[in-house]
């Protein structure tokens, strides 16, 4: 049975008071802007489609506002928090909650926290993450190396969301968009004003909703490296970029069948053409 619904997020003044009691100054480098809007908490849970008994990984729980709400609907929650002060606060706050599991460490190194085994890993677990801009791409890369969640709701800077959801021909289209969208479908996005956080960040944010594809395509580490290299010269013609690189030349021959021309630039080549990179 779900636990009793928790109280709403702390007000800015209450958040400030709690941080002072912890002797903690928000660290900009870690993207520590704490959610103070109850509507966004409820929206995050609704978009993630979390219900009682679901296994959920939370990245960056901070002061535990969204954490409490996830536990309140009965999630089996696996959180990963890098900041030692906040991790200690979370352990104390949820000490009597058996379905709360906390891993203190870097989410890039532990993208699923301490959730490392069990059949549900490949099929049922979900991710709710508050991602600092600096770790968005490396965390996503690390997550896609192992079992894939069925659904993700990611709080991130709008610029980062634009990169992940970018389409061919847009200025934000890049290798990470190819890798991500080959494994997940971008199901939606919800704008989040900067005033929903304390302290107020200098940018607006987005809740990006991703759903695992029925047959996700993964790229090997070597393929990722080669595709990223091509995007370092995204405005040059692809025929010139692959010349003298046997694996890339073979890919281009396959991609021609999907309408790619040697005069195309990497930034305009469609997702399906990049996906045939992994074909023999």
Phi, psi and omega in degrees: 000141178299150176286170176297132181306136184282165174295163181290179180298158178289148173289165176305318181292321179291324177297315178299318181295319179295316179298320178295321179295331178274353184065036188241129175258125180308133184260112183300322182301329181264006179066038184276081172240115193268134184292131181233013183245114182295328179297323180288325175300311181295323179295320180299315181292321179294317180294326178283348180056046181276133175225172184303131179093349179292144173269123186230134171260127175248124178258126178073057182291340175061241180274355174094018181294304178292327178304311181298322180291320178296317177294327181295332177267004173094019179289148167271104197255130178241107186254150175229125185225128182278324186286123185295321180296315180291324177298318178296319177299317181295319179300318180290316184297322185246029183301328184260019182249102187293337181266019175251124181233123184244132172245123178267111182173183183277125182295336177293323178279331182228073187295342177246020183061227180264012176279097189236352181209163181118144183298332183292345182302315185278344190240323197237342188284152180240163179232132169238120188226143172248095193264120169298147184305320187295336183252003186304305182291312180296324177295317180297319176301314181296319180299320184282356176282339184238203178305139185263135176292156178283336185203144178225141168235114189243119172274123182205167175298146182304321180299320179293318178298321178300321180292317183290325184263007187297148178252156179305139180094347178271157183291342182268352183295130185205180182299320183296327176295321179296312183295315182296309187286348173282337179256331185228149173265132175284110187268338180173171176212147183228121181293140179232118181291151178297337182285357177278002184232157171228130349294161183290122180285171181274000182223161173275161183238175181218140165268113180260129184252125181236140176235134182298136178290152179303325177229078183298142177255128177247148177254141176292163179301321180292320178296319178301316181299315183293319180293319177299321178300319179297325182283349174291342175234055191298340182262000177273157180292138186295327179300320179289324183291327184268352185301130180083005178243097191307315182295318180290324177296319178296321176299315182299323177298320177291320183292334178301326180294342178259013175095005179282135179251154180298339180273355178290153175261152180308324186288351180247357183284129185290162184303315183301326180290319177295325182295334180282002173302323185277357179282148179291000000 
